[in-house]
């Protein structure tokens, strides 16, 4: 799994980000189950995914805040 750069997240449409966050959270849940059952070999994917989710939530919040302040 590769970490998303903040520039890549900012290029996404604001309507697309919540779906990406949802998909990433589902993937995170699958990885956690794999870790508990001992099937996950590369645990660094959990950290990368958690960081990606945080980046997407940050950009989404920035966009919402800019819309409120601009209105």
PQR file of N, CA, C, O and H, with PARSE charges and radii, in Angstrom:
ATOM      1  N   UNK A   1       0.844  -1.177   0.000 -0.4000 1.5000
ATOM      2  CA  UNK A   1       0.000   0.000   0.000 -0.0000 2.0000
ATOM      3  C   UNK A   1       0.886   1.235   0.000  0.5500 1.7000
ATOM      4  O   UNK A   1       1.899   1.295   0.697 -0.5500 1.4000
ATOM      5  N   UNK A   2       0.487   2.206  -0.787 -0.4000 1.5000
ATOM      6  CA  UNK A   2       1.282   3.418  -0.949 -0.0000 2.0000
ATOM      7  C   UNK A   2       0.561   4.597  -0.301  0.5500 1.7000
ATOM      8  O   UNK A   2      -0.657   4.739  -0.416 -0.5500 1.4000
ATOM      9  H   UNK A   2      -0.336   2.157  -1.352  0.4000 1.0000
ATOM     10  N   UNK A   3       1.323   5.426   0.371 -0.4000 1.5000
ATOM     11  CA  UNK A   3       0.750   6.610   1.008 -0.0000 2.0000
ATOM     12  C   UNK A   3       0.362   7.627  -0.058  0.5500 1.7000
ATOM     13  O   UNK A   3       1.112   7.879  -1.002 -0.5500 1.4000
ATOM     14  H   UNK A   3       2.312   5.311   0.464  0.4000 1.0000
ATOM     15  N   UNK A   4      -0.815   8.200   0.111 -0.4000 1.5000
ATOM     16  CA  UNK A   4      -1.269   9.254  -0.795 -0.0000 2.0000
ATOM     17  C   UNK A   4      -0.605  10.559  -0.386  0.5500 1.7000
ATOM     18  O   UNK A   4      -0.439  10.840   0.801 -0.5500 1.4000
ATOM     19  H   UNK A   4      -1.424   7.996   0.877  0.4000 1.0000
ATOM     20  N   UNK A   5      -0.233  11.340  -1.367 -0.4000 1.5000
ATOM     21  CA  UNK A   5       0.306  12.663  -1.072 -0.0000 2.0000
ATOM     22  C   UNK A   5      -0.864  13.627  -0.941  0.5500 1.7000
ATOM     23  O   UNK A   5      -1.922  13.427  -1.537 -0.5500 1.4000
ATOM     24  H   UNK A   5      -0.368  11.112  -2.331  0.4000 1.0000
ATOM     25  N   UNK A   6      -0.659  14.659  -0.160 -0.4000 1.5000
ATOM     26  CA  UNK A   6      -1.725  15.627   0.090 -0.0000 2.0000
ATOM     27  C   UNK A   6      -2.154  16.312  -1.200  0.5500 1.7000
ATOM     28  O   UNK A   6      -3.321  16.674  -1.349 -0.5500 1.4000
ATOM     29  H   UNK A   6       0.201  14.821   0.324  0.4000 1.0000
ATOM     30  N   UNK A   7      -1.227  16.494  -2.132 -0.4000 1.5000
ATOM     31  CA  UNK A   7      -1.578  17.111  -3.411 -0.0000 2.0000
ATOM     32  C   UNK A   7      -2.550  16.224  -4.192  0.5500 1.7000
ATOM     33  O   UNK A   7      -3.464  16.715  -4.854 -0.5500 1.4000
ATOM     34  H   UNK A   7      -0.279  16.201  -2.011  0.4000 1.0000
ATOM     35  N   UNK A   8      -2.332  14.902  -4.100 -0.4000 1.5000
ATOM     36  CA  UNK A   8      -3.221  13.965  -4.792 -0.0000 2.0000
ATOM     37  C   UNK A   8      -4.623  14.002  -4.195  0.5500 1.7000
ATOM     38  O   UNK A   8      -5.612  13.913  -4.923 -0.5500 1.4000
ATOM     39  H   UNK A   8      -1.589  14.504  -3.562  0.4000 1.0000
ATOM     40  N   UNK A   9      -4.713  14.132  -2.898 -0.4000 1.5000
ATOM     41  CA  UNK A   9      -6.016  14.179  -2.232 -0.0000 2.0000
ATOM     42  C   UNK A   9      -6.736  15.471  -2.599  0.5500 1.7000
ATOM     43  O   UNK A   9      -7.950  15.469  -2.804 -0.5500 1.4000
ATOM     44  H   UNK A   9      -3.910  14.205  -2.306  0.4000 1.0000
ATOM     45  N   UNK A  10      -6.001  16.564  -2.682 -0.4000 1.5000
ATOM     46  CA  UNK A  10      -6.618  17.855  -3.009 -0.0000 2.0000
ATOM     47  C   UNK A  10      -7.135  17.892  -4.443  0.5500 1.7000
ATOM     48  O   UNK A  10      -8.031  18.675  -4.758 -0.5500 1.4000
ATOM     49  H   UNK A  10      -5.015  16.566  -2.515  0.4000 1.0000
ATOM     50  N   UNK A  11      -6.579  17.056  -5.307 -0.4000 1.5000
ATOM     51  CA  UNK A  11      -7.032  17.002  -6.696 -0.0000 2.0000
ATOM     52  C   UNK A  11      -8.360  16.261  -6.833  0.5500 1.7000
ATOM     53  O   UNK A  11      -9.045  16.403  -7.846 -0.5500 1.4000
ATOM     54  H   UNK A  11      -5.851  16.420  -5.051  0.4000 1.0000
ATOM     55  N   UNK A  12      -8.731  15.470  -5.820 -0.4000 1.5000
ATOM     56  CA  UNK A  12      -9.992  14.739  -5.875 -0.0000 2.0000
ATOM     57  C   UNK A  12     -11.169  15.701  -5.744  0.5500 1.7000
ATOM     58  O   UNK A  12     -11.053  16.764  -5.134 -0.5500 1.4000
ATOM     59  H   UNK A  12      -8.174  15.355  -4.997  0.4000 1.0000
ATOM     60  N   UNK A  13     -12.290  15.316  -6.321 -0.4000 1.5000
ATOM     61  CA  UNK A  13     -13.510  16.110  -6.170 -0.0000 2.0000
ATOM     62  C   UNK A  13     -14.004  15.973  -4.733  0.5500 1.7000
ATOM     63  O   UNK A  13     -13.879  14.911  -4.123 -0.5500 1.4000
ATOM     64  H   UNK A  13     -12.384  14.453  -6.817  0.4000 1.0000
ATOM     65  N   UNK A  14     -14.564  17.051  -4.202 -0.4000 1.5000
ATOM     66  CA  UNK A  14     -15.034  17.043  -2.816 -0.0000 2.0000
ATOM     67  C   UNK A  14     -16.106  15.974  -2.616  0.5500 1.7000
ATOM     68  O   UNK A  14     -16.192  15.382  -1.541 -0.5500 1.4000
ATOM     69  H   UNK A  14     -14.666  17.913  -4.698  0.4000 1.0000
ATOM     70  N   UNK A  15     -16.925  15.721  -3.643 -0.4000 1.5000
ATOM     71  CA  UNK A  15     -17.981  14.714  -3.540 -0.0000 2.0000
ATOM     72  C   UNK A  15     -17.404  13.298  -3.529  0.5500 1.7000
ATOM     73  O   UNK A  15     -18.057  12.363  -3.064 -0.5500 1.4000
ATOM     74  H   UNK A  15     -16.855  16.203  -4.517  0.4000 1.0000
ATOM     75  N   UNK A  16     -16.192  13.142  -4.036 -0.4000 1.5000
ATOM     76  CA  UNK A  16     -15.563  11.827  -4.151 -0.0000 2.0000
ATOM     77  C   UNK A  16     -14.859  11.412  -2.849  0.5500 1.7000
ATOM     78  O   UNK A  16     -14.700  10.220  -2.587 -0.5500 1.4000
ATOM     79  H   UNK A  16     -15.662  13.902  -4.414  0.4000 1.0000
ATOM     80  N   UNK A  17     -14.448  12.365  -2.056 -0.4000 1.5000
ATOM     81  CA  UNK A  17     -13.652  12.081  -0.864 -0.0000 2.0000
ATOM     82  C   UNK A  17     -14.396  11.231   0.173  0.5500 1.7000
ATOM     83  O   UNK A  17     -13.806  10.282   0.689 -0.5500 1.4000
ATOM     84  H   UNK A  17     -14.577  13.333  -2.269  0.4000 1.0000
ATOM     85  N   UNK A  18     -15.664  11.523   0.505 -0.4000 1.5000
ATOM     86  CA  UNK A  18     -16.340  10.668   1.496 -0.0000 2.0000
ATOM     87  C   UNK A  18     -16.402   9.197   1.085  0.5500 1.7000
ATOM     88  O   UNK A  18     -16.285   8.312   1.933 -0.5500 1.4000
ATOM     89  H   UNK A  18     -16.144  12.295   0.086  0.4000 1.0000
ATOM     90  N   UNK A  19     -16.584   8.934  -0.199 -0.4000 1.5000
ATOM     91  CA  UNK A  19     -16.615   7.546  -0.667 -0.0000 2.0000
ATOM     92  C   UNK A  19     -15.243   6.895  -0.505  0.5500 1.7000
ATOM     93  O   UNK A  19     -15.145   5.732  -0.116 -0.5500 1.4000
ATOM     94  H   UNK A  19     -16.680   9.652  -0.887  0.4000 1.0000
ATOM     95  N   UNK A  20     -14.197   7.642  -0.801 -0.4000 1.5000
ATOM     96  CA  UNK A  20     -12.831   7.126  -0.638 -0.0000 2.0000
ATOM     97  C   UNK A  20     -12.544   6.845   0.835  0.5500 1.7000
ATOM     98  O   UNK A  20     -11.906   5.844   1.161 -0.5500 1.4000
ATOM     99  H   UNK A  20     -14.277   8.587  -1.117  0.4000 1.0000
ATOM    100  N   UNK A  21     -13.007   7.717   1.723 -0.4000 1.5000
ATOM    101  CA  UNK A  21     -12.819   7.512   3.160 -0.0000 2.0000
ATOM    102  C   UNK A  21     -13.541   6.240   3.597  0.5500 1.7000
ATOM    103  O   UNK A  21     -12.992   5.435   4.349 -0.5500 1.4000
ATOM    104  H   UNK A  21     -13.525   8.530   1.458  0.4000 1.0000
ATOM    105  N   UNK A  22     -14.762   6.066   3.128 -0.4000 1.5000
ATOM    106  CA  UNK A  22     -15.534   4.873   3.466 -0.0000 2.0000
ATOM    107  C   UNK A  22     -14.833   3.605   2.992  0.5500 1.7000
ATOM    108  O   UNK A  22     -14.745   2.624   3.730 -0.5500 1.4000
ATOM    109  H   UNK A  22     -15.208   6.720   2.517  0.4000 1.0000
ATOM    110  N   UNK A  23     -14.337   3.629   1.764 -0.4000 1.5000
ATOM    111  CA  UNK A  23     -13.614   2.472   1.230 -0.0000 2.0000
ATOM    112  C   UNK A  23     -12.363   2.177   2.051  0.5500 1.7000
ATOM    113  O   UNK A  23     -12.057   1.019   2.334 -0.5500 1.4000
ATOM    114  H   UNK A  23     -14.409   4.426   1.164  0.4000 1.0000
ATOM    115  N   UNK A  24     -11.645   3.227   2.430 -0.4000 1.5000
ATOM    116  CA  UNK A  24     -10.420   3.051   3.204 -0.0000 2.0000
ATOM    117  C   UNK A  24     -10.724   2.487   4.590  0.5500 1.7000
ATOM    118  O   UNK A  24      -9.960   1.674   5.109 -0.5500 1.4000
ATOM    119  H   UNK A  24     -11.894   4.168   2.200  0.4000 1.0000
ATOM    120  N   UNK A  25     -11.834   2.913   5.191 -0.4000 1.5000
ATOM    121  CA  UNK A  25     -12.208   2.383   6.513 -0.0000 2.0000
ATOM    122  C   UNK A  25     -12.589   0.911   6.427  0.5500 1.7000
ATOM    123  O   UNK A  25     -12.279   0.136   7.331 -0.5500 1.4000
ATOM    124  H   UNK A  25     -12.455   3.574   4.770  0.4000 1.0000
ATOM    125  N   UNK A  26     -13.258   0.523   5.347 -0.4000 1.5000
ATOM    126  CA  UNK A  26     -13.577  -0.895   5.149 -0.0000 2.0000
ATOM    127  C   UNK A  26     -12.293  -1.710   4.997  0.5500 1.7000
ATOM    128  O   UNK A  26     -12.166  -2.790   5.574 -0.5500 1.4000
ATOM    129  H   UNK A  26     -13.510   1.153   4.612  0.4000 1.0000
ATOM    130  N   UNK A  27     -11.355  -1.194   4.225 -0.4000 1.5000
ATOM    131  CA  UNK A  27     -10.075  -1.873   4.049 -0.0000 2.0000
ATOM    132  C   UNK A  27      -9.332  -1.974   5.379  0.5500 1.7000
ATOM    133  O   UNK A  27      -8.696  -2.990   5.660 -0.5500 1.4000
ATOM    134  H   UNK A  27     -11.458  -0.317   3.755  0.4000 1.0000
ATOM    135  N   UNK A  28      -9.412  -0.927   6.195 -0.4000 1.5000
ATOM    136  CA  UNK A  28      -8.773  -0.925   7.512 -0.0000 2.0000
ATOM    137  C   UNK A  28      -9.369  -2.019   8.393  0.5500 1.7000
ATOM    138  O   UNK A  28      -8.644  -2.708   9.110 -0.5500 1.4000
ATOM    139  H   UNK A  28      -9.929  -0.102   5.967  0.4000 1.0000
ATOM    140  N   UNK A  29     -10.684  -2.176   8.337 -0.4000 1.5000
ATOM    141  CA  UNK A  29     -11.345  -3.209   9.129 -0.0000 2.0000
ATOM    142  C   UNK A  29     -10.877  -4.594   8.683  0.5500 1.7000
ATOM    143  O   UNK A  29     -10.615  -5.459   9.519 -0.5500 1.4000
ATOM    144  H   UNK A  29     -11.273  -1.617   7.754  0.4000 1.0000
ATOM    145  N   UNK A  30     -10.770  -4.806   7.373 -0.4000 1.5000
ATOM    146  CA  UNK A  30     -10.302  -6.096   6.858 -0.0000 2.0000
ATOM    147  C   UNK A  30      -8.877  -6.384   7.321  0.5500 1.7000
ATOM    148  O   UNK A  30      -8.550  -7.506   7.708 -0.5500 1.4000
ATOM    149  H   UNK A  30     -10.983  -4.104   6.694  0.4000 1.0000
ATOM    150  N   UNK A  31      -8.036  -5.353   7.276 -0.4000 1.5000
ATOM    151  CA  UNK A  31      -6.659  -5.545   7.711 -0.0000 2.0000
ATOM    152  C   UNK A  31      -6.580  -5.855   9.204  0.5500 1.7000
ATOM    153  O   UNK A  31      -5.760  -6.669   9.628 -0.5500 1.4000
ATOM    154  H   UNK A  31      -8.301  -4.441   6.962  0.4000 1.0000
ATOM    155  N   UNK A  32      -7.424  -5.214   9.995 -0.4000 1.5000
ATOM    156  CA  UNK A  32      -7.434  -5.496  11.437 -0.0000 2.0000
ATOM    157  C   UNK A  32      -7.834  -6.945  11.705  0.5500 1.7000
ATOM    158  O   UNK A  32      -7.232  -7.613  12.545 -0.5500 1.4000
ATOM    159  H   UNK A  32      -8.091  -4.553   9.651  0.4000 1.0000
ATOM    160  N   UNK A  33      -8.849  -7.427  10.992 -0.4000 1.5000
ATOM    161  CA  UNK A  33      -9.253  -8.824  11.148 -0.0000 2.0000
ATOM    162  C   UNK A  33      -8.123  -9.763  10.759  0.5500 1.7000
ATOM    163  O   UNK A  33      -7.891 -10.774  11.422 -0.5500 1.4000
ATOM    164  H   UNK A  33      -9.338  -6.884  10.309  0.4000 1.0000
ATOM    165  N   UNK A  34      -7.417  -9.426   9.677 -0.4000 1.5000
ATOM    166  CA  UNK A  34      -6.294 -10.255   9.250 -0.0000 2.0000
ATOM    167  C   UNK A  34      -5.185 -10.248  10.295  0.5500 1.7000
ATOM    168  O   UNK A  34      -4.527 -11.265  10.515 -0.5500 1.4000
ATOM    169  H   UNK A  34      -7.606  -8.605   9.138  0.4000 1.0000
ATOM    170  N   UNK A  35      -4.979  -9.105  10.934 -0.4000 1.5000
ATOM    171  CA  UNK A  35      -3.948  -9.016  11.953 -0.0000 2.0000
ATOM    172  C   UNK A  35      -4.302  -9.874  13.158  0.5500 1.7000
ATOM    173  O   UNK A  35      -3.439 -10.562  13.704 -0.5500 1.4000
ATOM    174  H   UNK A  35      -5.514  -8.279  10.754  0.4000 1.0000
ATOM    175  N   UNK A  36      -5.557  -9.839  13.576 -0.4000 1.5000
ATOM    176  CA  UNK A  36      -5.996 -10.598  14.734 -0.0000 2.0000
ATOM    177  C   UNK A  36      -5.896 -12.101  14.475  0.5500 1.7000
ATOM    178  O   UNK A  36      -5.528 -12.867  15.366 -0.5500 1.4000
ATOM    179  H   UNK A  36      -6.258  -9.279  13.133  0.4000 1.0000
ATOM    180  N   UNK A  37      -6.223 -12.514  13.256 -0.4000 1.5000
ATOM    181  CA  UNK A  37      -6.182 -13.937  12.936 -0.0000 2.0000
ATOM    182  C   UNK A  37      -4.783 -14.405  12.549  0.5500 1.7000
ATOM    183  O   UNK A  37      -4.572 -15.596  12.320 -0.5500 1.4000
ATOM    184  H   UNK A  37      -6.521 -11.892  12.532  0.4000 1.0000
ATOM    185  N   UNK A  38      -3.825 -13.482  12.474 -0.4000 1.5000
ATOM    186  CA  UNK A  38      -2.453 -13.850  12.171 -0.0000 2.0000
ATOM    187  C   UNK A  38      -2.152 -13.980  10.690  0.5500 1.7000
ATOM    188  O   UNK A  38      -1.103 -14.511  10.325 -0.5500 1.4000
ATOM    189  H   UNK A  38      -3.996 -12.514  12.660  0.4000 1.0000
ATOM    190  N   UNK A  39      -3.036 -13.515   9.834 -0.4000 1.5000
ATOM    191  CA  UNK A  39      -2.844 -13.623   8.394 -0.0000 2.0000
ATOM    192  C   UNK A  39      -2.105 -12.421   7.807  0.5500 1.7000
ATOM    193  O   UNK A  39      -1.584 -12.499   6.694 -0.5500 1.4000
ATOM    194  H   UNK A  39      -3.889 -13.084  10.130  0.4000 1.0000
ATOM    195  N   UNK A  40      -2.056 -11.327   8.536 -0.4000 1.5000
ATOM    196  CA  UNK A  40      -1.432 -10.105   8.029 -0.0000 2.0000
ATOM    197  C   UNK A  40       0.072 -10.165   8.258  0.5500 1.7000
ATOM    198  O   UNK A  40       0.532 -10.305   9.391 -0.5500 1.4000
ATOM    199  H   UNK A  40      -2.479 -11.263   9.440  0.4000 1.0000
ATOM    200  N   UNK A  41       0.828 -10.059   7.179 -0.4000 1.5000
ATOM    201  CA  UNK A  41       2.280 -10.124   7.310 -0.0000 2.0000
ATOM    202  C   UNK A  41       2.914  -8.736   7.320  0.5500 1.7000
ATOM    203  O   UNK A  41       3.924  -8.525   7.991 -0.5500 1.4000
ATOM    204  H   UNK A  41       0.454  -9.945   6.259  0.4000 1.0000
ATOM    205  N   UNK A  42       2.337  -7.789   6.585 -0.4000 1.5000
ATOM    206  CA  UNK A  42       2.896  -6.441   6.506 -0.0000 2.0000
ATOM    207  C   UNK A  42       2.015  -5.477   7.293  0.5500 1.7000
ATOM    208  O   UNK A  42       1.056  -4.917   6.762 -0.5500 1.4000
ATOM    209  H   UNK A  42       1.516  -7.960   6.040  0.4000 1.0000
ATOM    210  N   UNK A  43       2.356  -5.295   8.560 -0.4000 1.5000
ATOM    211  CA  UNK A  43       1.513  -4.457   9.428 -0.0000 2.0000
ATOM    212  C   UNK A  43       1.679  -2.970   9.142  0.5500 1.7000
ATOM    213  O   UNK A  43       0.903  -2.161   9.651 -0.5500 1.4000
ATOM    214  H   UNK A  43       3.135  -5.750   8.991  0.4000 1.0000
ATOM    215  N   UNK A  44       2.670  -2.590   8.341 -0.4000 1.5000
ATOM    216  CA  UNK A  44       2.853  -1.173   8.028 -0.0000 2.0000
ATOM    217  C   UNK A  44       1.686  -0.636   7.200  0.5500 1.7000
ATOM    218  O   UNK A  44       1.467   0.574   7.152 -0.5500 1.4000
ATOM    219  H   UNK A  44       3.300  -3.247   7.927  0.4000 1.0000
ATOM    220  N   UNK A  45       0.939  -1.526   6.549 -0.4000 1.5000
ATOM    221  CA  UNK A  45      -0.232  -1.092   5.779 -0.0000 2.0000
ATOM    222  C   UNK A  45      -1.267  -0.411   6.665  0.5500 1.7000
ATOM    223  O   UNK A  45      -1.968   0.496   6.216 -0.5500 1.4000
ATOM    224  H   UNK A  45       1.118  -2.509   6.587  0.4000 1.0000
ATOM    225  N   UNK A  46      -1.367  -0.839   7.918 -0.4000 1.5000
ATOM    226  CA  UNK A  46      -2.325  -0.221   8.840 -0.0000 2.0000
ATOM    227  C   UNK A  46      -1.983   1.249   9.068  0.5500 1.7000
ATOM    228  O   UNK A  46      -2.866   2.106   9.046 -0.5500 1.4000
ATOM    229  H   UNK A  46      -0.797  -1.576   8.283  0.4000 1.0000
ATOM    230  N   UNK A  47      -0.714   1.535   9.284 -0.4000 1.5000
ATOM    231  CA  UNK A  47      -0.296   2.918   9.529 -0.0000 2.0000
ATOM    232  C   UNK A  47      -0.501   3.780   8.285  0.5500 1.7000
ATOM    233  O   UNK A  47      -0.969   4.914   8.381 -0.5500 1.4000
ATOM    234  H   UNK A  47       0.003   0.839   9.301  0.4000 1.0000
ATOM    235  N   UNK A  48      -0.153   3.242   7.126 -0.4000 1.5000
ATOM    236  CA  UNK A  48      -0.296   3.985   5.874 -0.0000 2.0000
ATOM    237  C   UNK A  48      -1.770   4.302   5.626  0.5500 1.7000
ATOM    238  O   UNK A  48      -2.119   5.422   5.255 -0.5500 1.4000
ATOM    239  H   UNK A  48       0.227   2.320   7.048  0.4000 1.0000
ATOM    240  N   UNK A  49      -2.623   3.311   5.831 -0.4000 1.5000
ATOM    241  CA  UNK A  49      -4.052   3.497   5.603 -0.0000 2.0000
ATOM    242  C   UNK A  49      -4.639   4.514   6.583  0.5500 1.7000
ATOM    243  O   UNK A  49      -5.459   5.349   6.202 -0.5500 1.4000
ATOM    244  H   UNK A  49      -2.339   2.401   6.133  0.4000 1.0000
ATOM    245  N   UNK A  50      -4.216   4.437   7.837 -0.4000 1.5000
ATOM    246  CA  UNK A  50      -4.699   5.393   8.843 -0.0000 2.0000
ATOM    247  C   UNK A  50      -4.279   6.812   8.475  0.5500 1.7000
ATOM    248  O   UNK A  50      -5.058   7.752   8.636 -0.5500 1.4000
ATOM    249  H   UNK A  50      -3.550   3.759   8.146  0.4000 1.0000
ATOM    250  N   UNK A  51      -3.066   6.968   7.986 -0.4000 1.5000
ATOM    251  CA  UNK A  51      -2.591   8.290   7.569 -0.0000 2.0000
ATOM    252  C   UNK A  51      -3.351   8.801   6.353  0.5500 1.7000
ATOM    253  O   UNK A  51      -3.670   9.987   6.268 -0.5500 1.4000
ATOM    254  H   UNK A  51      -2.434   6.205   7.855  0.4000 1.0000
ATOM    255  N   UNK A  52      -3.638   7.906   5.415 -0.4000 1.5000
ATOM    256  CA  UNK A  52      -4.403   8.297   4.234 -0.0000 2.0000
ATOM    257  C   UNK A  52      -5.797   8.782   4.620  0.5500 1.7000
ATOM    258  O   UNK A  52      -6.286   9.777   4.085 -0.5500 1.4000
ATOM    259  H   UNK A  52      -3.378   6.943   5.484  0.4000 1.0000
ATOM    260  N   UNK A  53      -6.427   8.079   5.545 -0.4000 1.5000
ATOM    261  CA  UNK A  53      -7.763   8.480   6.006 -0.0000 2.0000
ATOM    262  C   UNK A  53      -7.686   9.867   6.647  0.5500 1.7000
ATOM    263  O   UNK A  53      -8.539  10.718   6.397 -0.5500 1.4000
ATOM    264  H   UNK A  53      -6.030   7.270   5.979  0.4000 1.0000
ATOM    265  N   UNK A  54      -6.678  10.087   7.460 -0.4000 1.5000
ATOM    266  CA  UNK A  54      -6.520  11.401   8.116 -0.0000 2.0000
ATOM    267  C   UNK A  54      -6.313  12.503   7.092  0.5500 1.7000
ATOM    268  O   UNK A  54      -6.869  13.592   7.235 -0.5500 1.4000
ATOM    269  H   UNK A  54      -5.985   9.396   7.664  0.4000 1.0000
ATOM    270  N   UNK A  55      -5.519  12.235   6.059 -0.4000 1.5000
ATOM    271  CA  UNK A  55      -5.299  13.241   5.010 -0.0000 2.0000
ATOM    272  C   UNK A  55      -6.600  13.587   4.297  0.5500 1.7000
ATOM    273  O   UNK A  55      -6.904  14.758   4.067 -0.5500 1.4000
ATOM    274  H   UNK A  55      -5.068  11.350   5.943  0.4000 1.0000
ATOM    275  N   UNK A  56      -7.365  12.553   3.952 -0.4000 1.5000
ATOM    276  CA  UNK A  56      -8.628  12.792   3.248 -0.0000 2.0000
ATOM    277  C   UNK A  56      -9.615  13.554   4.122  0.5500 1.7000
ATOM    278  O   UNK A  56     -10.307  14.449   3.636 -0.5500 1.4000
ATOM    279  H   UNK A  56      -7.119  11.602   4.139  0.4000 1.0000
ATOM    280  N   UNK A  57      -9.689  13.208   5.414 -0.4000 1.5000
ATOM    281  CA  UNK A  57     -10.593  13.925   6.315 -0.0000 2.0000
ATOM    282  C   UNK A  57     -10.164  15.382   6.480  0.5500 1.7000
ATOM    283  O   UNK A  57     -11.009  16.271   6.586 -0.5500 1.4000
ATOM    284  H   UNK A  57      -9.127  12.481   5.809  0.4000 1.0000
ATOM    285  N   UNK A  58      -8.868  15.625   6.502 -0.4000 1.5000
ATOM    286  CA  UNK A  58      -8.354  16.987   6.625 -0.0000 2.0000
ATOM    287  C   UNK A  58      -8.739  17.830   5.414  0.5500 1.7000
ATOM    288  O   UNK A  58      -9.202  18.961   5.560 -0.5500 1.4000
ATOM    289  H   UNK A  58      -8.182  14.903   6.416  0.4000 1.0000
ATOM    290  N   UNK A  59      -8.546  17.278   4.225 -0.4000 1.5000
ATOM    291  CA  UNK A  59      -8.882  18.009   3.002 -0.0000 2.0000
ATOM    292  C   UNK A  59     -10.390  18.250   2.926  0.5500 1.7000
ATOM    293  O   UNK A  59     -10.831  19.321   2.508 -0.5500 1.4000
ATOM    294  H   UNK A  59      -8.170  16.359   4.107  0.4000 1.0000
ATOM    295  N   UNK A  60     -11.173  17.258   3.327 -0.4000 1.5000
ATOM    296  CA  UNK A  60     -12.632  17.412   3.321 -0.0000 2.0000
ATOM    297  C   UNK A  60     -13.054  18.523   4.278  0.5500 1.7000
ATOM    298  O   UNK A  60     -13.917  19.336   3.947 -0.5500 1.4000
ATOM    299  H   UNK A  60     -10.815  16.389   3.667  0.4000 1.0000
ATOM    300  N   UNK A  61     -12.455  18.558   5.446 -0.4000 1.5000
ATOM    301  CA  UNK A  61     -12.777  19.610   6.415 -0.0000 2.0000
ATOM    302  C   UNK A  61     -12.357  20.983   5.889  0.5500 1.7000
ATOM    303  O   UNK A  61     -13.084  21.961   6.063 -0.5500 1.4000
ATOM    304  H   UNK A  61     -11.754  17.898   5.715  0.4000 1.0000
ATOM    305  N   UNK A  62     -11.205  21.060   5.257 -0.4000 1.5000
ATOM    306  CA  UNK A  62     -10.759  22.325   4.679 -0.0000 2.0000
ATOM    307  C   UNK A  62     -11.744  22.821   3.628  0.5500 1.7000
ATOM    308  O   UNK A  62     -12.060  24.009   3.568 -0.5500 1.4000
ATOM    309  H   UNK A  62     -10.614  20.265   5.116  0.4000 1.0000
ATOM    310  N   UNK A  63     -12.225  21.900   2.804 -0.4000 1.5000
ATOM    311  CA  UNK A  63     -13.157  22.279   1.741 -0.0000 2.0000
ATOM    312  C   UNK A  63     -14.484  22.759   2.327  0.5500 1.7000
ATOM    313  O   UNK A  63     -15.049  23.750   1.863 -0.5500 1.4000
ATOM    314  H   UNK A  63     -11.969  20.935   2.853  0.4000 1.0000
ATOM    315  N   UNK A  64     -14.975  22.062   3.339 -0.4000 1.5000
ATOM    316  CA  UNK A  64     -16.235  22.473   3.969 -0.0000 2.0000
ATOM    317  C   UNK A  64     -16.083  23.824   4.652  0.5500 1.7000
ATOM    318  O   UNK A  64     -16.976  24.669   4.594 -0.5500 1.4000
ATOM    319  H   UNK A  64     -14.517  21.257   3.716  0.4000 1.0000
ATOM    320  N   UNK A  65     -14.958  24.011   5.287 -0.4000 1.5000
ATOM    321  CA  UNK A  65     -14.724  25.264   5.983 -0.0000 2.0000
ATOM    322  C   UNK A  65     -14.609  26.428   4.998  0.5500 1.7000
ATOM    323  O   UNK A  65     -15.110  27.522   5.257 -0.5500 1.4000
ATOM    324  H   UNK A  65     -14.232  23.325   5.334  0.4000 1.0000
ATOM    325  N   UNK A  66     -13.951  26.184   3.880 -0.4000 1.5000
ATOM    326  CA  UNK A  66     -13.803  27.227   2.853 -0.0000 2.0000
ATOM    327  C   UNK A  66     -15.161  27.578   2.260  0.5500 1.7000
ATOM    328  O   UNK A  66     -15.417  28.739   1.941 -0.5500 1.4000
ATOM    329  H   UNK A  66     -13.544  25.295   3.669  0.4000 1.0000
ATOM    330  N   UNK A  67     -16.038  26.577   2.109 -0.4000 1.5000
ATOM    331  CA  UNK A  67     -17.369  26.829   1.572 -0.0000 2.0000
ATOM    332  C   UNK A  67     -18.203  27.676   2.532  0.5500 1.7000
ATOM    333  O   UNK A  67     -18.964  28.542   2.099 -0.5500 1.4000
ATOM    334  H   UNK A  67     -15.829  25.634   2.368  0.4000 1.0000
ATOM    335  N   UNK A  68     -18.061  27.428   3.825 -0.4000 1.5000
ATOM    336  CA  UNK A  68     -18.809  28.190   4.826 -0.0000 2.0000
ATOM    337  C   UNK A  68     -18.290  29.619   4.912  0.5500 1.7000
ATOM    338  O   UNK A  68     -19.070  30.569   4.986 -0.5500 1.4000
ATOM    339  H   UNK A  68     -17.442  26.726   4.177  0.4000 1.0000
ATOM    340  N   UNK A  69     -16.982  29.764   4.903 -0.4000 1.5000
ATOM    341  CA  UNK A  69     -16.406  31.098   5.013 -0.0000 2.0000
ATOM    342  C   UNK A  69     -16.613  31.914   3.740  0.5500 1.7000
ATOM    343  O   UNK A  69     -16.708  33.141   3.785 -0.5500 1.4000
ATOM    344  H   UNK A  69     -16.349  28.992   4.844  0.4000 1.0000
ATOM    345  N   UNK A  70     -16.682  31.222   2.612 -0.4000 1.5000
ATOM    346  CA  UNK A  70     -16.869  31.914   1.335 -0.0000 2.0000
ATOM    347  C   UNK A  70     -18.320  32.283   1.078  0.5500 1.7000
ATOM    348  O   UNK A  70     -18.603  33.132   0.233 -0.5500 1.4000
ATOM    349  H   UNK A  70     -16.605  30.226   2.576  0.4000 1.0000
ATOM    350  N   UNK A  71     -19.236  31.657   1.795 -0.4000 1.5000
ATOM    351  CA  UNK A  71     -20.654  31.918   1.554 -0.0000 2.0000
ATOM    352  C   UNK A  71     -21.172  33.139   2.238  0.5500 1.7000
ATOM    353  O   UNK A  71     -22.353  33.463   2.112 -0.5500 1.4000
ATOM    354  H   UNK A  71     -19.006  30.968   2.482  0.4000 1.0000
TER
END
